[in-house]
């Protein structure tokens, strides 16, 4: 009997620890306080049209992107491959 006496304590402690972790990580407000900005790299493939780079740049700036850089990775007759690097400031709000 004495060899299994600690298993109840370990089970209860693990359960309490899991509940605490769920409360801490459920809400993003803790992460938004710790993380001030998010660096994002987007590979984008679009149709090769005249104003597509300007439209993408304007759209991302309207979303609050900072330090925005667009780099053309590949050009085809009908496709344009772009690598976009940007920084978004936290908090990032979820849309419901």
C-alpha positions in Angstrom: 0.0 0.0 0.0 2.8 2.5 0.7 4.2 2.4 -2.8 1.0 3.9 -4.3 0.4 6.5 -1.7 1.9 9.4 -3.8 -0.2 8.8 -6.9 -3.3 10.6 -5.5 -1.2 13.7 -4.7 0.4 13.6 -8.2 -3.0 13.3 -9.9 -4.6 16.1 -7.9 -1.6 18.4 -8.4 -1.6 17.7 -12.2 -5.3 18.5 -12.4 -4.9 21.7 -10.6 -1.9 22.7 -12.7 -3.9 22.0 -15.9 -6.8 24.1 -14.7 -4.4 27.0 -13.9 -2.8 26.7 -17.3 -6.2 26.8 -19.0 -7.1 30.0 -17.2 -3.8 31.7 -18.1 -3.7 30.7 -21.8 -7.4 31.1 -22.5 -7.3 34.8 -22.8 -4.8 36.6 -25.2 -4.5 39.7 -23.0 -1.4 38.2 -21.3 0.3 37.6 -24.6 -0.6 41.1 -25.9 1.1 42.6 -22.9 4.2 40.6 -23.4 4.4 40.8 -27.2 4.6 44.4 -28.5 4.7 43.6 -32.2 4.5 40.6 -34.6 6.7 40.1 -37.6 4.9 38.5 -40.5 6.3 37.1 -43.8 3.7 36.4 -46.5 4.4 34.7 -49.8 1.7 35.9 -52.3 1.0 34.8 -55.8 -1.2 37.2 -57.8 -2.1 37.9 -61.4 0.5 40.0 -63.2 -1.4 43.3 -63.5 -0.2 46.9 -63.6 -1.4 48.2 -60.2 -1.4 45.0 -58.1 1.7 46.0 -56.0 0.2 49.4 -55.1 -3.1 47.8 -54.2 -1.5 45.2 -51.9 0.7 47.9 -50.3 -2.4 50.2 -49.6 -4.4 47.3 -48.2 -1.7 46.2 -45.8 -1.1 49.8 -44.7 -4.8 50.2 -44.0 -4.6 47.2 -41.7 -1.9 48.9 -39.7 1.2 47.3 -41.2 4.6 49.0 -40.4 8.0 48.5 -41.9 6.3 47.1 -45.0 8.5 45.7 -47.7 7.5 44.0 -51.0 9.9 41.9 -52.9 9.3 40.3 -56.3 10.4 36.7 -56.1 9.4 35.6 -59.6 7.7 36.9 -62.7 5.7 34.9 -65.2 3.5 36.0 -68.1 0.4 35.7 -66.1 1.7 35.3 -62.4 3.7 37.5 -60.1 5.2 35.9 -56.9 5.8 38.4 -54.1 7.4 38.1 -50.7 5.9 40.6 -48.2 7.5 41.4 -44.9 5.7 43.5 -42.3 5.3 44.3 -38.7 1.9 44.5 -36.9 1.7 46.1 -33.5 -0.1 44.1 -30.7 -2.8 43.8 -29.7 -4.2 42.0 -32.6 -7.9 42.0 -32.2 -10.0 39.0 -33.3 -13.1 39.7 -35.4 -16.2 37.7 -34.4 
